[in-house]
Amino acid sequence: MFEPTADSLHAILAKVPELVWKASLDRHIERTEKLIQYTKHSKKRAKHEKQLKLLQSLKN
């Protein structure tokens, strides 16, 4: 059975903020895609599209 050590626990906890960031970014991308889909006003849609490009660039 796996016995956690201080080093292994530290390594796991060090990855938590990165995983939370990625999950939050994915959620924002999905929300922005839905906003683009349902926005009828062209200026607002352009604003959402610009925001989506920024979010996608942050993800990569």
N, CA, C and O atoms as CSV, one atom per row, in Angstrom:
chain,resi,resn,atom,element,x,y,z
A,1,MET,N,N,0.834,-1.186,0.000
A,1,MET,CA,C,0.000,0.000,0.000
A,1,MET,C,C,0.884,1.257,0.000
A,1,MET,O,O,1.992,1.257,0.535
A,2,PHE,N,N,0.369,2.309,-0.605
A,2,PHE,CA,C,1.112,3.570,-0.715
A,2,PHE,C,C,1.120,4.300,0.614
A,2,PHE,O,O,0.070,4.566,1.197
A,3,GLU,N,N,2.304,4.618,1.081
A,3,GLU,CA,C,2.452,5.405,2.304
A,3,GLU,C,C,2.857,6.829,1.922
A,3,GLU,O,O,3.968,7.039,1.434
A,4,PRO,N,N,1.989,7.797,2.132
A,4,PRO,CA,C,2.344,9.172,1.767
A,4,PRO,C,C,3.468,9.711,2.657
A,4,PRO,O,O,3.489,9.508,3.871
A,5,THR,N,N,4.371,10.385,2.019
A,5,THR,CA,C,5.450,11.057,2.757
A,5,THR,C,C,5.206,12.560,2.679
A,5,THR,O,O,4.334,13.023,1.944
A,6,ALA,N,N,5.972,13.295,3.429
A,6,ALA,CA,C,5.827,14.757,3.408
A,6,ALA,C,C,6.120,15.290,2.013
A,6,ALA,O,O,5.449,16.209,1.543
A,7,ASP,N,N,7.126,14.714,1.346
A,7,ASP,CA,C,7.480,15.175,-0.003
A,7,ASP,C,C,6.383,14.886,-1.011
A,7,ASP,O,O,6.074,15.729,-1.853
A,8,SER,N,N,5.788,13.692,-0.933
A,8,SER,CA,C,4.740,13.360,-1.905
A,8,SER,C,C,3.496,14.211,-1.669
A,8,SER,O,O,2.853,14.642,-2.626
A,9,LEU,N,N,3.156,14.454,-0.426
A,9,LEU,CA,C,2.006,15.310,-0.126
A,9,LEU,C,C,2.256,16.738,-0.572
A,9,LEU,O,O,1.351,17.398,-1.083
A,10,HIS,N,N,3.471,17.218,-0.385
A,10,HIS,CA,C,3.824,18.564,-0.824
A,10,HIS,C,C,3.711,18.674,-2.345
A,10,HIS,O,O,3.228,19.682,-2.861
A,11,ALA,N,N,4.155,17.641,-3.061
A,11,ALA,CA,C,4.085,17.640,-4.522
A,11,ALA,C,C,2.631,17.664,-4.994
A,11,ALA,O,O,2.298,18.360,-5.954
A,12,ILE,N,N,1.777,16.913,-4.327
A,12,ILE,CA,C,0.347,16.886,-4.687
A,12,ILE,C,C,-0.292,18.242,-4.409
A,12,ILE,O,O,-1.023,18.770,-5.247
A,13,LEU,N,N,-0.021,18.800,-3.246
A,13,LEU,CA,C,-0.614,20.088,-2.884
A,13,LEU,C,C,-0.090,21.216,-3.761
A,13,LEU,O,O,-0.788,22.208,-3.970
A,14,ALA,N,N,1.108,21.084,-4.269
A,14,ALA,CA,C,1.665,22.120,-5.138
A,14,ALA,C,C,0.918,22.185,-6.470
A,14,ALA,O,O,0.894,23.233,-7.115
A,15,LYS,N,N,0.310,21.076,-6.885
A,15,LYS,CA,C,-0.414,21.041,-8.160
A,15,LYS,C,C,-1.852,21.538,-8.040
A,15,LYS,O,O,-2.476,21.847,-9.054
A,16,VAL,N,N,-2.380,21.619,-6.848
A,16,VAL,CA,C,-3.776,22.008,-6.649
A,16,VAL,C,C,-4.108,23.366,-7.263
A,16,VAL,O,O,-5.100,23.457,-7.987
A,17,PRO,N,N,-3.335,24.428,-7.015
A,17,PRO,CA,C,-3.692,25.717,-7.619
A,17,PRO,C,C,-3.724,25.663,-9.149
A,17,PRO,O,O,-4.580,26.288,-9.775
A,18,GLU,N,N,-2.798,24.923,-9.745
A,18,GLU,CA,C,-2.776,24.800,-11.202
A,18,GLU,C,C,-4.033,24.093,-11.713
A,18,GLU,O,O,-4.608,24.498,-12.723
A,19,LEU,N,N,-4.456,23.040,-11.017
A,19,LEU,CA,C,-5.656,22.305,-11.428
A,19,LEU,C,C,-6.907,23.160,-11.266
A,19,LEU,O,O,-7.803,23.123,-12.109
A,20,VAL,N,N,-6.967,23.925,-10.189
A,20,VAL,CA,C,-8.107,24.818,-9.961
A,20,VAL,C,C,-8.148,25.894,-11.042
A,20,VAL,O,O,-9.218,26.216,-11.558
A,21,TRP,N,N,-6.994,26.448,-11.386
A,21,TRP,CA,C,-6.901,27.473,-12.422
A,21,TRP,C,C,-7.406,26.929,-13.749
A,21,TRP,O,O,-8.182,27.593,-14.437
A,22,LYS,N,N,-6.972,25.722,-14.116
A,22,LYS,CA,C,-7.378,25.130,-15.394
A,22,LYS,C,C,-8.881,24.865,-15.418
A,22,LYS,O,O,-9.538,25.109,-16.430
A,23,ALA,N,N,-9.423,24.372,-14.321
A,23,ALA,CA,C,-10.861,24.100,-14.262
A,23,ALA,C,C,-11.659,25.398,-14.365
A,23,ALA,O,O,-12.680,25.447,-15.051
A,24,SER,N,N,-11.204,26.432,-13.696
A,24,SER,CA,C,-11.875,27.726,-13.752
A,24,SER,C,C,-11.815,28.306,-15.162
A,24,SER,O,O,-12.800,28.855,-15.656
A,25,LEU,N,N,-10.669,28.184,-15.800
A,25,LEU,CA,C,-10.501,28.688,-17.159
A,25,LEU,C,C,-11.419,27.946,-18.127
A,25,LEU,O,O,-12.035,28.561,-18.998
A,26,ASP,N,N,-11.510,26.626,-17.975
A,26,ASP,CA,C,-12.405,25.837,-18.824
A,26,ASP,C,C,-13.856,26.283,-18.648
A,26,ASP,O,O,-14.599,26.394,-19.623
A,27,ARG,N,N,-14.250,26.535,-17.409
A,27,ARG,CA,C,-15.619,26.976,-17.133
A,27,ARG,C,C,-15.890,28.342,-17.768
A,27,ARG,O,O,-16.969,28.565,-18.317
A,28,HIS,N,N,-14.932,29.243,-17.696
A,28,HIS,CA,C,-15.100,30.565,-18.305
A,28,HIS,C,C,-15.176,30.470,-19.831
A,28,HIS,O,O,-15.944,31.193,-20.465
A,29,ILE,N,N,-14.382,29.583,-20.413
A,29,ILE,CA,C,-14.427,29.398,-21.867
A,29,ILE,C,C,-15.793,28.876,-22.292
A,29,ILE,O,O,-16.374,29.377,-23.254
A,30,GLU,N,N,-16.310,27.879,-21.587
A,30,GLU,CA,C,-17.640,27.337,-21.903
A,30,GLU,C,C,-18.718,28.412,-21.785
A,30,GLU,O,O,-19.596,28.518,-22.641
A,31,ARG,N,N,-18.646,29.206,-20.721
A,31,ARG,CA,C,-19.646,30.264,-20.504
A,31,ARG,C,C,-19.583,31.298,-21.624
A,31,ARG,O,O,-20.618,31.746,-22.117
A,32,THR,N,N,-18.378,31.674,-22.022
A,32,THR,CA,C,-18.215,32.674,-23.075
A,32,THR,C,C,-18.718,32.137,-24.413
A,32,THR,O,O,-19.317,32.877,-25.193
A,33,GLU,N,N,-18.477,30.858,-24.679
A,33,GLU,CA,C,-18.994,30.257,-25.918
A,33,GLU,C,C,-20.520,30.299,-25.946
A,33,GLU,O,O,-21.116,30.561,-26.991
A,34,LYS,N,N,-21.152,30.044,-24.803
A,34,LYS,CA,C,-22.618,30.119,-24.735
A,34,LYS,C,C,-23.099,31.550,-24.929
A,34,LYS,O,O,-24.107,31.782,-25.596
A,35,LEU,N,N,-22.388,32.507,-24.353
A,35,LEU,CA,C,-22.768,33.907,-24.529
A,35,LEU,C,C,-22.708,34.306,-26.000
A,35,LEU,O,O,-23.590,35.009,-26.493
A,36,ILE,N,N,-21.673,33.859,-26.694
A,36,ILE,CA,C,-21.557,34.155,-28.124
A,36,ILE,C,C,-22.723,33.539,-28.881
A,36,ILE,O,O,-23.303,34.165,-29.768
A,37,GLN,N,N,-23.057,32.323,-28.526
A,37,GLN,CA,C,-24.132,31.604,-29.215
A,37,GLN,C,C,-25.481,32.319,-29.069
A,37,GLN,O,O,-26.271,32.357,-30.012
A,38,TYR,N,N,-25.739,32.881,-27.891
A,38,TYR,CA,C,-27.055,33.460,-27.637
A,38,TYR,C,C,-27.109,34.975,-27.749
A,38,TYR,O,O,-28.176,35.561,-27.565
A,39,THR,N,N,-25.991,35.627,-28.045
A,39,THR,CA,C,-25.969,37.082,-28.161
A,39,THR,C,C,-26.349,37.487,-29.579
A,39,THR,O,O,-25.765,37.006,-30.550
A,40,LYS,N,N,-27.325,38.369,-29.688
A,40,LYS,CA,C,-27.793,38.804,-31.006
A,40,LYS,C,C,-27.147,40.112,-31.440
A,40,LYS,O,O,-26.985,40.352,-32.637
A,41,HIS,N,N,-26.780,40.950,-30.500
A,41,HIS,CA,C,-26.199,42.243,-30.819
A,41,HIS,C,C,-24.744,42.061,-31.262
A,41,HIS,O,O,-23.947,41.454,-30.548
A,42,SER,N,N,-24.407,42.581,-32.424
A,42,SER,CA,C,-23.099,42.305,-33.019
A,42,SER,C,C,-21.926,42.864,-32.201
A,42,SER,O,O,-20.874,42.229,-32.118
A,43,LYS,N,N,-22.099,44.042,-31.600
A,43,LYS,CA,C,-20.998,44.617,-30.817
A,43,LYS,C,C,-20.723,43.783,-29.566
A,43,LYS,O,O,-19.569,43.556,-29.201
A,44,LYS,N,N,-21.789,43.334,-28.921
A,44,LYS,CA,C,-21.608,42.498,-27.732
A,44,LYS,C,C,-21.004,41.150,-28.116
A,44,LYS,O,O,-20.150,40.621,-27.404
A,45,ARG,N,N,-21.447,40.600,-29.235
A,45,ARG,CA,C,-20.897,39.318,-29.694
A,45,ARG,C,C,-19.413,39.458,-29.994
A,45,ARG,O,O,-18.629,38.573,-29.652
A,46,ALA,N,N,-19.014,40.556,-30.628
A,46,ALA,CA,C,-17.601,40.802,-30.935
A,46,ALA,C,C,-16.780,40.898,-29.646
A,46,ALA,O,O,-15.653,40.407,-29.577
A,47,LYS,N,N,-17.354,41.529,-28.639
A,47,LYS,CA,C,-16.676,41.645,-27.347
A,47,LYS,C,C,-16.465,40.255,-26.738
A,47,LYS,O,O,-15.384,39.957,-26.229
A,48,HIS,N,N,-17.493,39.412,-26.790
A,48,HIS,CA,C,-17.382,38.052,-26.254
A,48,HIS,C,C,-16.388,37.220,-27.059
A,48,HIS,O,O,-15.653,36.411,-26.491
A,49,GLU,N,N,-16.360,37.412,-28.368
A,49,GLU,CA,C,-15.413,36.670,-29.200
A,49,GLU,C,C,-13.977,37.061,-28.876
A,49,GLU,O,O,-13.084,36.214,-28.855
A,50,LYS,N,N,-13.761,38.343,-28.626
A,50,LYS,CA,C,-12.434,38.823,-28.253
A,50,LYS,C,C,-12.017,38.220,-26.905
A,50,LYS,O,O,-10.872,37.808,-26.722
A,51,GLN,N,N,-12.963,38.180,-25.978
A,51,GLN,CA,C,-12.700,37.610,-24.667
A,51,GLN,C,C,-12.388,36.114,-24.793
A,51,GLN,O,O,-11.497,35.606,-24.111
A,52,LEU,N,N,-13.116,35.412,-25.660
A,52,LEU,CA,C,-12.887,33.987,-25.860
A,52,LEU,C,C,-11.483,33.730,-26.401
A,52,LEU,O,O,-10.809,32.800,-25.958
A,53,LYS,N,N,-11.042,34.543,-27.348
A,53,LYS,CA,C,-9.683,34.388,-27.895
A,53,LYS,C,C,-8.641,34.573,-26.801
A,53,LYS,O,O,-7.654,33.839,-26.752
A,54,LEU,N,N,-8.853,35.545,-25.928
A,54,LEU,CA,C,-7.928,35.782,-24.831
A,54,LEU,C,C,-7.893,34.583,-23.880
A,54,LEU,O,O,-6.821,34.123,-23.488
A,55,LEU,N,N,-9.068,34.086,-23.517
A,55,LEU,CA,C,-9.129,32.934,-22.619
A,55,LEU,C,C,-8.456,31.716,-23.235
A,55,LEU,O,O,-7.737,30.991,-22.547
A,56,GLN,N,N,-8.683,31.484,-24.522
A,56,GLN,CA,C,-8.073,30.341,-25.182
A,56,GLN,C,C,-6.550,30.487,-25.253
A,56,GLN,O,O,-5.822,29.500,-25.151
A,57,SER,N,N,-6.073,31.726,-25.430
A,57,SER,CA,C,-4.634,31.921,-25.461
A,57,SER,C,C,-4.020,31.676,-24.078
A,57,SER,O,O,-2.887,31.204,-23.976
A,58,LEU,N,N,-4.754,31.992,-23.035
A,58,LEU,CA,C,-4.275,31.719,-21.668
A,58,LEU,C,C,-4.206,30.216,-21.399
A,58,LEU,O,O,-3.329,29.734,-20.682
A,59,LYS,N,N,-5.144,29.498,-21.985
A,59,LYS,CA,C,-5.184,28.052,-21.778
A,59,LYS,C,C,-3.991,27.371,-22.451
A,59,LYS,O,O,-3.453,26.396,-21.927
A,60,ASN,N,N,-3.585,27.882,-23.601
A,60,ASN,CA,C,-2.462,27.271,-24.324
A,60,ASN,C,C,-1.189,27.821,-23.800
A,60,ASN,O,O,-0.115,27.444,-24.267
